[in-house]
């Protein structure tokens, strides 16, 4: 399921009910590399605990304010709340809204072929993010006492 995030109080409630109904994967349209607002943290935590991968892609099409998406600079000026959201289980992908449909159909295909939580995450990371991006993502995960993802 894909959901573009906005400051609407009902969206986390809707996402929560969808988690309870049994979705396989959740893809969030976020700002920068995972800026979601604290109102979404319980949903991300719950999905992660339920072994439902939570990915994010940027809603913005040309955003280089703090997060540079080229291979030269990977996540150099990460916002604190982006890192915190990664620390609770969000997996940002290095794609943006322009490629939303490609990412959604690709992750659906990955989830249809794999039922294992870790394999879905690893396959999506390999397919939609560079090695440097994934290495930086793992550095952030380790800072928050999460295991790095082997992709």
Residue, then its C-alpha position, 0 to 999 in steps of 0.5 A: x500500500x502507498x500513502x502520501x503523508x500529510x498533516x492529517x490526523x486521520x491518516x495514522x488511524x487509517x494506516x493502523x487499521x490497514x496494518x490490522x487487516x494484513x497488508x504485506x508492505x507499506x510505502x510512505x511518501x515522505x519529505x526528504x529521506x523520511x521526514x514523517x512527523x511524530x504522529x506516524x511513529x506509532x504506525x511505523x513501530x507497529x508495522x516493524x514489530x509486525x514484520x511489515x516492511x515500511x519503505x519511504x520514497x520522497x514526495x518531492x521531485x527535486x529536493x536537495x535542501x539537506x539531503x543530496x541524492x547523488x552518488x557523490x553525497x549520500x545523506x550528508x545533512x540528515x534532519x534529526x527526525x529523519x534519522x530518528x524515523x530510520x531508527x524506529x524502522x523506516x527504510x528510505x529508498x533512493x527514488x522519488x515521486x517521479x518513479x512512484x509507480x515503478x517503485x510500487x509495482x517493483x516492491x509488489x513484485x518483490x513481496x509476491x516472490x518473497x514472504x520473508x521480511x528481511x528478504x523483501x527489505x534487502x531486495x528493495x534496497x538492492x533494486x532502488x538504492x545505491x550501495x553508498x546510500x544503503x551503507x549510510x542507511x545502515x550507519x544510521x540504523x547502527x547508531x539507533x541500535x538496530x542491526x544493519x541490513x544485509x542487502 
